Amino acid sequence: MSASKLAVYRRKKGLTQEQLAELSGVTTRTIQRIEKGAVVPHIQTLKMLASCLDIDTELLMDDPEGNSDPKETAKKSFIAPLFHLLALLGLGLPILNIVLPFVLWMLKKEESQDFDQQGKQVLNFHLTMTVLFFPAIVLMVYFFPVGFPVTITIYAFMVIMTLVNLFRSINLVPIKYPFSYAFLKI
């Protein structure tokens, strides 16, 4: 584990080492040693800390790609939210909510597993919602009293979920897109 990963997430949550120790049941000394990189923490310890920080345990574990470079971390924390932002911007014109994230995914999927995962999740969600959106428009044309609310509901759901996951991605919290069919296997 990078010497400062736990410290970054702890500070992001606005907690001191003592407060985190009190919430998690892990001693302050252990937290200090983990943050300094003096010990390799047990998985159970990481789970307890991650639970208190509202993050996935994997975020506190060693990076399999060895990306402990702060510049690389900053790059990842900038590009990952871009998938969601492009999808959101694309909602203004038909199909751009799929095309824009797809282009970014094609360019970045080889650079990082995280980019590949985020791109696939965004694309799966927007493909699923688009498949539902077009029949709703047809329903709106032929039977407006039912089709209009269905169309508005689907569109609002797309916007809200994309915004929620944009902010989750910015805050380094795992993203969740419900009701997505896995067109691209994750």
C-alpha positions, 0 to 999 in steps of 0.5 A: 500500500502506498504510504499516503493512500490511507492518509489521503482518504482519511483527510478527504473524509475530514477525519484525524487519525484519532477519530478514524481509530475511534470509528474503526476500532483500529488503534491510532498507532496502527493507523500511523504505521499504515500511513507511514508505510511501516507495516503491511496491513491485514486485509481485515484491518483494511476492510474496517478502515475502508468501511469507516471511510465509505470506500472500497477496500481495494482502494487502500490496497497495493495498486497492481500496476504499481501506480504510486506516482502522484502525477499518475494518480492525478491523471487518473482522478482527472480522466475517470470523471471525464467519461461521465462528463462526456456522457452528460454533455452528450445527452444534449444531442442524440447518440452523443452520450454514447459516442463521446465516452466511446471515443475516450474509452477507445483512446484510454482503455489500454492505459489503465484497468480503471479507465477500461472499467469506468468506460464500460460502465458508462457505455453499458448504462447509456446504451441500455437507457438509449435502447429504452429511450427510443421506444418511449419516443415512439410511444410519445408520438402515438400515445402522448399521455403515456409516452411523454411521462415515460420519455421524461422519466428515462431522460431524467434518470439518465441525467441524475445517474450520470451526475451522481456517478460523475461526483462519485468518480471525482470523490474516488468512490466506486461508481454504480449504474443500476439497470444496465445491461452488460453490452460490454463485459466488465 
